[in-house]
Amino acid sequence: MIATPRRRPLPRPRAVLLAASLLLTGCGGTASSDGAGAHGAPAAPAAVSAAPGAPAAAAPTVPQRIPGLGPRTWSQVPGDARQAVVVTGAGKNSPLSTVVLYRRTATGWQAGERWPAHNALRGWSDHHTGGDLRSPIGVYGLTDAGGLLPDPGTKLPYDHGRGFRSPGTGFEGESLEGSFDYVVAIDYNRTPGVSPLDWTRPLGAGRGGGIWLHVDHGGPTHGCVSVAERHMKELLRALDPALHPVTVMGDHASLAR
């Protein structure tokens, strides 16, 4: 039986449908710091006093744009976004990537730590479709969270329930247990403002869906992005809807365009 979500209940048949469908089209698969920069961004280094008579040290430069993003990608980042989870794939056909949480301040974009991550088995796609085993390239909102485990302290709406169970094994034979202990829904082909378990697909079922940030299980995903559990908890605690967070995701060459 699926427990009633803590914030907004879902019709039981929908949650059941998605829990089964995730094994085929969504995440996983059976085939097989607290400084001056808030929300995880490191504080700027303190100025070092110059010796008498020596020139003053230049202030550290904070980029006005997120490094690695070309003009086409940058044009998709909303002007009101103050947080960006940047997922940079190692290559167009690679399942390996890194994740960095950026926070925009009055002086520019400050970066948090780099976290190792997995994306889809076959890499990335500009036109993701259900079952292509590629993660969608683009800029998407981050509006809703949930998980099998209780809310770790996020400001995002959090749906806690047994619909987030993740049975089976991944592409490399690894257990998927615990993969959905914590998730953040990526607003690709979904309706923002509802549970990650909601099955509505505005672009149609053929364009895939159920694309999440979730706990890493040690191998490639069907389309999601996964990081270590401790990093998922950090991310959940950092993301703030008042800062209009987005994810910018794709292989490094695509993001540089």
HELIX and SHEET records of a PDB file:
HELIX    1   1 ARG A   12  SER A   21  1                                  10    
HELIX    2   2 PRO A   71  TRP A   74  1                                   4    
HELIX    3   3 ARG A  162  PHE A  164  5                                   3    
HELIX    4   4 ALA A  205  ARG A  207  5                                   3    
HELIX    5   5 GLU A  229  ALA A  238  1                                  10    
HELIX    6   6 PRO A  241  LEU A  243  5                                   3    
HELIX    7   7 HIS A  252  LEU A  255  1                                   4    
SHEET    1   A 5 TRP A 109  HIS A 118  0                                        
SHEET    2   A 5 LEU A  96  ARG A 104 -1                                        
SHEET    3   A 5 GLN A  83  GLY A  89 -1                                        
SHEET    4   A 5 VAL A 246  ASP A 251  1                                        
SHEET    5   A 5 GLY A 138  GLY A 141 -1                                        
SHEET    1   B 2 TRP A 124  SER A 125  0                                        
SHEET    2   B 2 SER A 135  PRO A 136  1                                        
SHEET    1   C 5 TYR A 158  HIS A 160  0                                        
SHEET    2   C 5 ASP A 144  GLY A 147  1                                        
SHEET    3   C 5 VAL A 183  ALA A 185 -1                                        
SHEET    4   C 5 TRP A 212  VAL A 215 -1                                        
SHEET    5   C 5 VAL A 225  VAL A 227  1                                        
END                                                                             
